Amino acid sequence: QVQLVESGGGLVQPGGSLRLSCAASGSINGFYVMGWYRQAPGQPRELVATITSGGSLVYVDSVKGRFTISRDNAKSTVYLQMNSLKPEDTAVYYCNTQIIGLPTRNYWGQGTQVTVSS
């Protein structure tokens, strides 16, 4: 079993920055994908950024050049550095881990609110 605990959300003005953290506990072995998703009110949950165990990165087009995903293996933590924040980035941000295998195991954090407003 894997538990994910997010932190770092909050209220920020447009153009500001926040860093989200996702601390993982439990057994994460083999090939995995860790990432961040977000869900705005009335909208479906969407992928923001992912990083694989091999280091491959994926970003949704709307955050490219502004957000950076990274990880600290020693701390089993994934980060999302968010710069140049826009009001449309306002959402609940969820950490996700998929451990690829038979079967693939999928875990979610509880979510952290990010609000971008003046």
N, C-alpha and C positions, 0 to 999 in steps of 0.2 A: 504494500500500500504506500502511496506517495501523497504527502500533504504539501500544499502550496500556500504560502502566506504572502500577500502583497502589502506594500506600504509605499508612501510617498505621494499620494494624491493630494488634491487640495484646490484652492481657488488662486488663480493667477491672472494677471492682466494680459491682454493681447500683446504679443511680442515677447512675453516672458518665457521662463524655462522651468521645467520640473524634471525630476528623475524618479522613476518608479523602480521598485525593487521587488523581486519575487524569490523568496527563500524556499528551497525544496528540502523536504526531509523524507527519508525512506530510501528504497532501493531503486536507483536509476542506472541501469546497466545496458550495454549493447548500443544499438542505434536508436537515437531518440531525436525528437524535435521539440524545442521549447519556444514559446512565443507569447505574444501579446495580441489580444483581441479587444475590441471595444463595441459598446452598444449604446447608442443614443436613444432617447425616448421615442417610441414609435417606430424605431428602425430595427432591422435585423442585426445580429451580431456580425461584425466584419473583422477579418484578419488585418492586423496592423504591421507586425513584423515577426519573423521567426529566425531561429538559429539552430542548426543541426549539431549533432555530436561531432560531425566532421568540420564544422565551422562555416558551412554555407549559410548565406543570408538571403532573406526575402523581405521586401518592403512593399506595402501598397503604394500606388503611385502618389497618392495625396500627401504622403509623409516623407517621400524621398528628398534627401538634402536637408531635412529638418530633424528627423528622429534617428537615433542610433541604438541598435540593440547590441548588447554585449553580455558576457558571462564571466563569472569567477568560479572556476571548477573547485577550487579549494574550499570555497564557502557555499557551493551548490546554490549559487544565486545568479539570477538573470536580471539584467537592468534594461530599462528603456529611458534613454536620455532624450527629452523632448525640448527642442528649441524653437524659437519663432512661433510660439503657439498662437492658434487662431480660434475664434469662437466656435467654428465648426469642428474643432477637436474635442469639444465638450462631450463627455460620455462616461460611462462606467467602464473601466479598463480591467480586463481579466487576464490572468496568467494561465497558460495552458502547457501541459506536457503530454506528449504522445510517445510511448515507448513501443517501438515497432517490433512486432513478433506475432506469434500464433497463440493466443489472439493479441492484437494490438490493444494496449491499455491507454486510456485517455483520462486525464485528470485536470480539474479546474480549481482555481483559487476562488475566493469569495467576492472578489472585485473591489476596486477602489475608485472613488469618484474623482474625476478631473473636470473642473469648471473653469472655462476661460471667459472672463467678462471684465469690463471696465466698471 
